[in-house]
Amino acid sequence: MRYDLKSAREFAIRVCVAAGASKAMAISLAEATVAAECSGRSSVGFAHLPDYLEGLSCGRITGTEEPAIFFPAPTLIHVDAKGGIAQLGFDRAFEELHTRASAYGVTVFALKNSYTAGELGYYVRRLARKGLVAMAATNGSALMAAGQSSEAVYGTNPLAFAAPVDNRPPLVIDQASSATAFVNIRMAAERGEMIPEGWAIDGKGQNTIDSCEAIKGALLAFGGVRGANIALMVEILAAGTTGANWSLDAPSFEEGSHSPGVGLFIVALNPELLAPGFSARMAAQIERLSSKGIYVPGNSYVEDEIDLPSSLVATLEGYCQY
């Protein structure tokens, strides 16, 4: 089913409110959901929205809490999501984050006690559109094994980075520390499809290409120890410095009635204070790299319509019947 962006936002807001979200939370989540679709990250767009709706219905997300915002130092913003969603906490602090980073050169945003952050590139993309260079890190419920252990100890623990580019969409890099995102394993299991070797292990700690067995086991880090090291760095930034749950302590984002209580860490930098004309330099460098056949991520953005599977639309509509 095809939706223009306005209709898609309205649809997302309606189902979120029906599931128990406040209007403010529904708007924040709808904007992030549509943005993920527009950026080509549909697996964390409307396909991920049922996780939020189920979380609202079962109590894993507190739909009516307003995040609390603190300023422990002029260039530090600390947000307690209070069991809500990271998107609303980010929205509430966005103008201060932009203003302070622009004025002071750099500002750190640290959020705790939230549900999973959705598309991580969404946060840095918005800052890059304001002329800032930004990096984000977030953790989640333990889904990924590391080293010789077969136990899940980290979330997929992604990193995202964005930079402004003159007369073009921002450059955006958004990738997990795991070999693939958990939603890809889950979708493969729902379709009865096999997965590539190196993505996951089964419940006995053995490598598997069976997606259903992978669901019972754990994801693997990309690049072995190197990916696991990045996951640990993300864990320290997103959970350690924010005061959020470590992934090992985070309740499931799929089951139960408790919030994962995980964290989101963002650093925003005003590049013009260091290198005037930065975004123009970025545009020239991207042109040069592209001419050599180098793929530059995040350099496109759909701005008109999105397509949603009718089965997914029916699932989402189902929440309006409760």
KEPAMI-476692 format. One line per 2 residues: number of its first residue (from 1); their letters; for each residue y, z negated, x of C-alpha. Coordinates in Angstrom, 1 decimal. Layout:
<atoms>
NUM	A	Y/Z/X  ...
</atoms>
This chain:
<atoms>
1	MR	0.0/0.0/0.0  3.4/1.0/1.4
3	YD	6.4/-1.4/1.3  10.0/-0.9/2.4
5	LK	11.1/-3.8/4.5  13.2/-5.5/1.8
7	SA	10.2/-5.4/-0.6  7.8/-6.7/2.1
9	RE	10.1/-9.7/2.8  10.4/-10.5/-0.9
11	FA	6.7/-10.3/-1.3  6.1/-12.6/1.6
13	IR	8.7/-15.1/0.4  7.1/-15.1/-3.1
15	VC	3.6/-15.9/-1.9  4.8/-18.5/0.6
17	VA	6.7/-20.4/-2.1  3.7/-20.1/-4.4
19	AG	1.6/-21.7/-1.7  3.9/-24.7/-1.4
21	AS	6.6/-23.7/1.1  10.2/-24.6/0.6
23	KA	12.6/-21.6/0.2  13.9/-22.0/3.7
25	MA	10.4/-22.1/5.2  9.3/-19.1/3.1
27	IS	12.3/-17.1/4.3  11.7/-18.0/8.0
29	LA	8.0/-17.1/7.8  8.6/-13.9/5.8
31	EA	11.2/-12.7/8.4  8.7/-13.4/11.3
33	TV	5.8/-11.8/9.4  7.7/-8.5/8.7
35	AA	9.0/-8.5/12.3  5.5/-8.7/13.6
37	EC	4.5/-5.6/11.5  7.6/-3.7/12.7
39	SG	6.7/-4.4/16.3  3.2/-3.1/15.9
41	RS	1.6/-6.5/16.0  0.0/-6.4/12.6
43	SV	-2.8/-8.8/13.6  -0.2/-11.6/13.6
45	GF	1.8/-10.1/10.7  0.6/-10.0/7.2
47	AH	-3.0/-10.3/8.3  -2.2/-13.7/9.7
49	LP	-0.2/-14.8/6.6  -3.3/-16.1/4.7
51	DY	-3.8/-18.6/7.5  -0.3/-20.0/6.8
53	LE	-0.9/-19.9/3.0  -4.2/-21.7/3.3
55	GL	-2.6/-24.2/5.7  0.1/-24.9/3.1
57	SC	-2.4/-25.3/0.4  -4.7/-27.6/2.4
59	GR	-2.0/-29.7/4.1  -2.2/-28.3/7.6
61	IT	1.4/-27.2/7.1  3.9/-29.5/5.5
63	GT	5.9/-27.1/3.3  8.9/-29.2/2.5
65	EE	9.8/-30.9/5.8  13.1/-30.1/7.5
67	PA	12.8/-30.0/11.3  14.8/-32.6/13.3
69	IF	17.0/-31.3/16.1  18.1/-33.3/19.2
71	FP	20.2/-32.5/22.2  19.1/-34.7/25.1
73	AP	21.3/-32.7/27.5  23.9/-29.9/27.1
75	TL	21.3/-27.3/28.0  18.3/-28.8/26.3
77	IH	17.4/-28.5/22.6  14.5/-30.5/21.4
79	VD	13.0/-29.9/17.9  10.4/-31.9/15.9
81	AK	8.9/-29.5/13.4  7.3/-32.5/11.6
83	GG	4.2/-30.7/10.7  6.0/-27.6/9.5
85	IA	6.3/-24.2/11.2  7.8/-23.2/14.5
87	QL	9.7/-20.3/12.9  11.9/-22.6/10.8
89	GF	12.6/-24.9/13.7  13.7/-21.9/15.8
91	DR	15.9/-20.6/13.0  17.6/-23.9/12.6
93	AF	18.4/-24.1/16.3  19.0/-20.4/17.0
95	EE	22.8/-20.3/16.9  23.0/-23.4/19.2
97	LH	20.5/-21.8/21.6  22.4/-18.6/21.7
99	TR	25.8/-20.3/22.1  24.7/-22.7/24.8
101	AS	22.8/-20.2/26.8  25.8/-17.8/26.7
103	AY	28.2/-20.5/27.8  26.2/-22.5/30.3
105	GV	24.0/-19.6/31.6  20.7/-21.1/30.6
107	TV	19.3/-23.3/27.9  15.8/-24.6/27.1
109	FA	14.4/-24.9/23.6  11.4/-27.2/23.2
111	LK	9.6/-27.7/19.9  6.7/-30.0/19.0
113	NS	4.5/-30.9/16.0  4.1/-27.4/14.5
115	YT	1.6/-25.0/13.2  0.7/-21.9/15.4
117	AG	3.8/-19.9/16.3  2.7/-16.5/15.1
119	EL	3.9/-13.5/17.0  5.4/-15.0/20.2
121	GY	7.4/-11.9/21.0  9.4/-12.4/17.9
123	YV	11.3/-15.4/19.4  12.3/-13.7/22.7
125	RR	13.1/-10.4/21.0  15.7/-12.0/18.8
127	LA	17.3/-13.6/21.9  17.3/-10.3/23.8
129	RK	19.1/-8.7/20.9  21.8/-11.2/21.6
131	GL	22.0/-10.1/25.2  19.8/-12.9/26.7
133	VA	16.8/-12.7/28.9  14.2/-15.0/27.4
135	MA	10.7/-16.3/28.2  8.5/-18.2/25.7
137	AT	5.2/-20.1/25.9  3.1/-21.7/23.2
139	NG	-0.2/-23.4/23.0  -2.7/-23.8/20.1
141	SA	-5.9/-25.4/19.0  -8.6/-25.1/21.8
143	LM	-10.3/-21.7/21.6  -10.7/-20.7/25.2
145	AA	-13.0/-21.9/27.9  -12.0/-22.0/31.6
147	GQ	-13.7/-22.1/34.9  -17.4/-23.1/34.8
149	SS	-17.1/-25.0/31.5  -18.4/-23.5/28.3
151	EA	-16.2/-25.9/26.3  -13.0/-24.6/24.7
153	VY	-10.1/-26.4/26.4  -7.0/-24.2/25.9
155	GT	-5.6/-22.2/23.1  -5.1/-18.5/23.6
157	NP	-1.8/-19.8/25.2  0.3/-16.6/25.3
159	LA	3.4/-15.9/27.3  6.2/-13.6/26.0
161	FA	9.2/-12.2/27.8  12.1/-10.0/26.6
163	AP	15.2/-8.5/28.2  18.2/-6.5/26.6
165	VD	18.4/-2.8/27.2  21.5/-0.7/26.5
167	NR	21.2/1.5/23.5  17.5/0.8/23.1
169	PP	15.3/-1.9/21.6  14.7/-4.8/24.0
171	LV	11.9/-4.7/26.5  9.3/-7.1/25.2
173	ID	6.1/-8.3/26.9  3.8/-10.5/24.7
175	QA	0.2/-11.3/25.9  -2.4/-14.0/25.6
177	SS	-4.0/-15.8/28.5  -7.3/-15.0/26.9
179	AT	-9.0/-11.7/27.2  -8.1/-11.0/23.6
181	AF	-6.5/-12.7/20.7  -8.7/-14.9/18.5
183	VN	-7.7/-12.8/15.4  -9.3/-9.8/17.0
185	IR	-12.6/-11.7/17.3  -12.3/-12.9/13.7
187	MA	-11.6/-9.4/12.4  -14.5/-7.9/14.3
189	AE	-16.8/-10.6/12.8  -15.5/-9.9/9.3
191	RG	-16.4/-6.2/9.8  -19.7/-6.9/11.5
193	EM	-18.5/-5.1/14.7  -19.5/-5.8/18.3
195	IP	-16.9/-6.8/20.8  -16.4/-5.8/24.5
197	EG	-18.2/-7.7/27.1  -15.9/-10.3/28.8
199	WA	-14.1/-11.3/25.7  -16.1/-14.4/24.7
201	ID	-19.1/-16.6/25.1  -21.5/-17.9/22.4
203	GK	-22.2/-21.5/21.4  -24.6/-21.9/24.4
205	GQ	-22.1/-20.7/26.9  -23.6/-17.3/27.4
207	NT	-21.6/-14.0/27.5  -21.9/-12.2/24.2
209	ID	-20.8/-9.0/22.5  -21.8/-10.3/19.1
211	SC	-18.5/-11.2/17.3  -20.3/-13.6/14.9
213	EA	-21.7/-15.6/17.9  -18.4/-15.5/19.6
215	IK	-16.8/-17.3/16.7  -19.3/-20.1/17.3
217	GA	-18.4/-20.2/21.0  -15.2/-19.7/22.9
219	LL	-12.8/-17.0/24.2  -12.7/-16.2/27.9
221	AF	-9.5/-16.0/30.0  -8.4/-12.6/31.2
223	GG	-9.0/-12.1/34.9  -11.1/-15.2/35.2
225	VR	-9.4/-18.0/37.2  -6.1/-16.2/37.3
227	GA	-5.9/-16.1/33.5  -7.0/-19.7/33.2
229	NI	-4.3/-20.7/35.6  -1.7/-19.0/33.4
231	AL	-3.1/-20.8/30.4  -2.7/-24.1/32.2
233	MV	0.9/-23.3/33.1  1.6/-22.4/29.4
235	EI	-0.1/-25.7/28.4  2.2/-27.7/30.6
237	LA	5.3/-26.0/29.3  4.4/-25.8/25.6
239	AG	2.6/-29.1/25.2  3.5/-31.2/28.3
241	TT	7.3/-30.8/28.3  7.7/-30.6/24.6
243	GA	5.6/-33.7/23.7  3.3/-31.6/21.5
245	NW	-0.5/-32.0/21.3  -2.5/-30.7/24.2
247	SL	-4.8/-28.0/22.9  -7.8/-30.3/23.4
249	DA	-6.2/-32.8/21.0  -4.9/-30.2/18.5
251	PS	-6.6/-30.2/15.1  -7.9/-26.8/14.0
253	FE	-5.5/-24.3/12.5  -8.3/-23.0/10.2
255	EG	-9.9/-26.2/8.8  -9.0/-29.7/7.7
257	SH	-5.8/-31.2/6.5  -4.0/-32.1/9.7
259	SP	-1.4/-30.1/11.5  -2.4/-28.7/14.9
261	GV	0.9/-30.3/16.1  1.3/-27.8/19.0
263	GL	4.4/-26.8/20.9  6.7/-23.9/21.7
265	FI	8.8/-23.7/24.9  11.6/-21.1/25.3
267	VA	14.1/-20.6/28.1  17.0/-18.3/27.5
269	LN	19.2/-17.0/30.3  22.6/-15.1/30.2
271	PE	22.0/-12.4/32.8  25.6/-11.2/32.7
273	LL	26.8/-14.3/34.5  24.5/-13.3/37.4
275	AP	24.4/-9.5/37.3  27.2/-7.9/35.2
277	GF	26.1/-4.8/33.5  22.5/-6.1/33.4
279	SA	21.5/-4.3/30.2  22.8/-0.9/31.5
281	RM	20.8/-1.5/34.7  17.7/-2.2/32.6
283	AA	18.2/1.0/30.7  18.4/3.0/33.9
285	QI	15.4/1.3/35.4  13.3/1.9/32.3
287	ER	14.2/5.6/32.4  13.2/5.7/36.0
289	LS	9.8/4.0/35.4  9.1/6.1/32.3
291	SK	9.7/9.3/34.3  6.9/8.1/36.6
293	GI	4.5/7.7/33.7  4.8/3.9/33.6
295	YV	4.3/2.3/30.1  7.2/0.1/29.2
297	PG	6.1/-2.4/26.5  8.1/-3.3/23.4
299	NS	10.4/-0.4/23.6  9.8/0.8/20.0
301	YV	10.4/-0.8/16.6  9.6/0.4/13.1
303	ED	12.6/-0.1/10.9  11.8/1.5/7.5
305	EI	8.4/1.0/5.9  5.1/-0.8/6.6
307	DL	1.6/-0.2/5.2  -0.7/-3.1/4.0
309	PS	-4.3/-2.8/3.0  -4.8/-3.2/-0.7
311	SL	-7.4/-5.9/-0.1  -5.0/-8.0/1.9
313	VA	-2.3/-7.6/-0.8  -4.8/-8.8/-3.4
315	TL	-5.7/-11.8/-1.2  -2.0/-12.7/-0.8
317	EG	-1.3/-12.2/-4.6  -4.1/-14.6/-5.3
319	YC	-2.0/-17.5/-4.1  0.5/-16.8/-6.8
321	QY	-2.2/-17.6/-9.4  -2.8/-21.2/-8.4
</atoms>
